[in-house]
Amino acid sequence: MLPSHRSLIHILRMFSLIFIIGIVLVSCGPATQQSTTSTNPYDRAKDAFKSGELDRALEFTDKLATATPPGDFTERARVLRAVIYAGEIKSKMELVAAYGKGVDNAKNPQFKADYRRLQSENLQSATHATLDLAEVAHEIAPDGVIAKELTLEAGYPTTEGPVEVQALAKVKDGGWLEPDQQESAAADSLRKGIDDALADAVSGDRAKARNVLAGGSTKIDGASFAIFLSKELAEGAVAFNRHHGRDPQKLIAICDEGEQTLKAAQAILKDQPDKDKDKEVKKLQEKFKTIRADK
């Protein structure tokens, strides 16, 4: 028997109600899940940094670091970005030096050509990282003034870098690395650079950095961090000298920023004298003079 007109309408209404409820449940489900799992950008940056996803860590901290007026996470974002850029400088300059030796010592013309290309690519990356670090240093210590204490909030990287990248020894001797070995060496060098930058940032070694970051963050006095920034800028400035990038204008700009950051350290040391730190400042001032002369 066919259902009556009224029964048919009732059935259609029931189907419509079920369909609407389904849409509501589907639309609400993901939103509820998203609100449960969402975290603020700095938490995401920390997770990315710990897992070695440095580009993502920089992406998540970009707006935080340039916020006007500064927000709750602005200082921490800048400090973390400084460590990342310092690690990249260390890594890229290590690769530049290794492939430069490879160019000098390789007998095979194809090896020389490929190593010269890799040297050039890594040098370009080093210059970018140095300019980025100079920008962050200017944000952290504008006009030669830095906070008396800063916070480095990050977990120590899950995958620790090697103390030495063994494959690069082969490159320096003129031996050949296959493309996959080149990529592996670059990854190892970057992890090494980040670990070494963390050690420098906390004025210690890897063991100290690992220990102080076990709780997820550590305090660093402003003078020490200003010295760290200046030291890393001095290392990166070499990428612009007459033996490398041959860009005296940028070399001078990097030196200017490094010396300005040293003034921030000196301002703190004037009120809180420390002979060891004062000695480091003077050494770096002399180093910047030497770098300028090599432009």
C-alpha positions in Angstrom: 0.0 0.0 0.0 1.3 3.4 -0.9 1.7 5.9 2.0 -0.8 8.7 2.3 0.1 12.3 1.3 0.3 13.3 4.9 2.5 10.3 5.8 4.8 11.0 2.8 5.3 14.6 4.0 6.1 13.4 7.5 8.7 11.0 6.1 10.3 13.8 4.0 10.4 16.1 7.0 12.1 13.4 9.1 14.7 12.9 6.3 15.3 16.7 6.1 15.7 16.9 9.9 18.2 14.0 9.9 20.1 15.6 7.0 20.3 19.0 8.8 21.5 17.4 12.1 24.2 15.6 10.1 25.4 18.9 8.6 25.5 20.5 12.0 27.5 17.6 13.5 29.9 17.6 10.6 30.5 21.3 10.7 30.9 21.4 14.5 33.2 18.4 14.7 36.3 19.7 13.0 35.9 23.1 14.7 35.8 21.5 18.1 38.8 19.4 17.3 40.6 22.5 16.0 40.0 24.5 19.2 41.2 21.6 21.2 44.5 21.1 19.4 45.3 24.7 18.4 48.3 26.3 20.1 49.8 29.8 19.9 52.4 30.5 17.2 55.3 30.4 19.6 54.4 27.0 20.9 54.4 25.8 17.3 57.7 27.5 16.7 59.2 25.7 19.7 57.9 22.3 18.5 59.3 23.0 15.0 62.7 24.0 16.3 63.0 21.0 18.5 62.2 18.7 15.6 64.6 20.5 13.3 62.1 22.2 11.1 63.9 25.5 11.2 62.0 27.2 8.3 58.7 26.5 10.0 60.1 27.9 13.3 61.1 31.1 11.5 57.7 31.2 9.8 55.8 30.9 13.1 58.0 33.6 14.8 58.0 36.1 11.9 55.0 38.2 13.0 55.8 37.8 16.7 59.3 39.2 16.2 58.1 42.3 14.3 55.0 43.0 16.4 54.3 46.7 17.1 53.9 47.3 19.9 55.8 44.2 21.1 53.7 41.4 22.4 54.1 38.8 25.1 56.3 36.5 22.9 58.1 39.2 20.8 61.4 39.0 22.8 61.4 35.2 22.9 60.7 35.1 19.2 63.6 37.4 18.4 66.0 35.4 20.7 65.0 32.1 19.0 65.4 33.6 15.5 68.9 34.9 16.5 69.9 31.3 17.5 68.6 29.9 14.2 70.3 32.4 12.0 73.6 32.0 14.0 73.4 28.3 13.5 72.8 28.7 9.8 75.8 31.1 9.5 78.0 28.5 11.2 76.8 25.7 9.0 77.0 27.6 5.7 80.4 29.1 6.3 81.6 25.6 7.3 80.3 24.3 3.9 81.8 27.2 2.1 85.3 26.5 3.6 85.0 22.7 2.9 83.9 23.1 -0.7 86.5 25.8 -1.3 89.2 23.3 -0.2 87.6 20.7 -2.5 87.9 23.1 -5.4 91.6 23.5 -4.6 92.4 19.8 -4.1 90.1 17.9 -6.5 91.9 16.6 -9.6 88.7 15.8 -11.5 87.5 18.9 -13.4 83.8 17.9 -12.9 84.4 17.6 -9.2 85.9 21.1 -9.2 83.0 22.5 -11.1 80.4 21.0 -8.8 82.2 22.0 -5.7 82.6 25.5 -6.9 78.8 25.7 -7.5 78.1 24.3 -4.0 80.6 26.8 -2.5 78.8 29.6 -4.3 75.3 28.4 -3.2 76.3 28.1 0.4 78.0 31.4 0.4 74.8 33.1 -0.8 72.9 31.3 1.9 75.4 32.5 4.5 75.0 36.2 3.4 71.2 35.9 3.7 71.5 34.4 7.2 73.9 37.2 8.2 71.7 40.0 7.0 68.8 38.4 8.8 70.8 38.1 12.0 71.8 41.7 11.7 68.1 42.7 11.5 67.2 40.6 14.6 70.2 42.1 16.5 69.0 45.6 15.7 65.5 44.6 17.1 67.0 43.1 20.2 69.6 45.9 20.9 68.3 49.0 19.2 70.5 52.1 19.5 73.0 50.2 21.6 70.5 49.3 24.3 69.6 45.7 25.4 67.5 44.3 28.2 69.4 43.2 31.2 68.0 39.8 30.9 66.5 37.8 28.0 64.7 34.5 27.8 65.7 31.6 25.5 62.6 29.4 25.4 63.2 26.3 23.4 63.7 22.6 23.7 67.1 21.1 22.8 66.9 19.6 19.3 65.7 16.0 19.3 68.3 15.0 16.7 71.7 16.2 17.8 74.2 17.2 15.3 77.7 15.6 15.0 80.7 17.2 16.6 82.4 17.0 13.2 80.9 16.3 9.8 83.1 13.5 8.6 82.0 13.6 5.0 83.4 17.2 4.7 86.9 15.8 5.4 86.7 13.8 2.2 85.6 17.0 0.3 88.5 19.0 1.6 90.9 16.3 0.3 89.3 16.6 -3.1 87.3 13.4 -2.9 83.9 13.1 -4.4 80.5 13.0 -2.6 77.5 11.7 -4.4 74.4 14.1 -4.4 72.7 12.2 -1.6 75.9 12.4 0.5 76.1 16.1 -0.2 72.6 16.5 1.2 73.3 14.4 4.2 76.5 16.4 4.9 74.5 19.7 4.6 71.9 18.4 7.1 74.5 17.2 9.5 76.3 20.6 9.2 73.1 22.5 10.0 72.3 20.4 13.0 75.9 20.9 14.2 75.6 24.7 13.6 72.4 24.9 15.6 73.8 22.9 18.5 77.0 25.1 18.5 74.9 28.3 18.4 72.9 27.1 21.4 76.1 26.4 23.2 77.4 29.9 22.4 74.1 31.5 23.4 74.3 30.1 26.9 78.1 30.8 27.2 79.0 27.1 27.5 79.1 23.9 25.5 76.5 21.5 24.2 76.2 19.7 27.6 75.4 23.0 29.3 72.9 24.0 26.6 71.2 20.6 26.8 70.9 20.9 30.6 69.7 24.4 30.9 67.1 23.8 28.2 65.8 20.6 29.8 63.1 22.6 31.5 62.2 24.3 28.2 63.7 27.7 28.8 66.6 29.6 30.4 67.5 33.2 31.3 70.5 34.9 29.7 71.9 38.2 30.9 71.9 40.9 28.3 75.6 41.5 28.2 76.3 37.8 27.4 73.6 37.8 24.7 74.9 41.0 23.1 78.4 39.4 23.0 76.9 36.3 21.4 75.1 38.4 18.7 78.3 40.4 17.9 80.4 37.2 17.7 78.0 35.6 15.3 77.8 38.8 13.2 81.6 38.9 13.0 81.6 35.3 11.7 79.0 36.1 9.1 80.6 39.4 8.0 83.5 37.4 6.5 81.0 36.2 3.9 81.1 39.7 2.4 84.9 40.2 2.3 87.1 40.4 -0.8 87.8 36.7 -0.6 84.1 35.7 -0.6 81.1 37.8 -1.5 83.1 41.0 -2.3 80.4 43.4 -1.0 82.2 46.0 1.1 79.0 48.1 1.6 77.2 45.2 3.3 80.3 44.1 5.1 80.6 47.6 6.7 76.9 47.5 7.6 77.3 44.2 9.4 80.3 45.4 11.3 78.4 48.6 12.2 75.6 46.5 13.7 78.0 44.2 15.5 79.9 47.1 17.1 76.6 48.8 18.0 75.5 45.6 19.7 78.8 45.6 21.6 78.0 49.0 22.9 74.8 47.5 24.4 77.0 45.0 26.3 79.3 47.7 27.5 76.4 49.7 28.8 75.5 46.8 31.1 79.1 46.0 32.0 79.5 49.6 33.2 77.0 49.0 35.9 77.8 45.3 36.4 81.6 44.9 35.8 82.8 41.5 34.6 86.5 41.2 33.5 85.9 38.1 31.4 83.1 39.7 29.4 84.9 43.0 29.1 87.9 41.1 27.6 85.5 39.4 25.1 84.1 42.8 24.1 87.6 44.2 23.4 88.6 41.1 21.4 85.5 41.5 19.2 86.1 45.2 18.7 89.6 44.3 17.3 88.1 41.5 15.2 85.7 43.9 13.6 88.6 46.3 12.8 90.4 43.4 11.1 87.3 42.4 9.1 86.8 46.0 7.9 90.4 46.1 6.7 89.7 43.0 4.6 86.8 44.4 2.7 
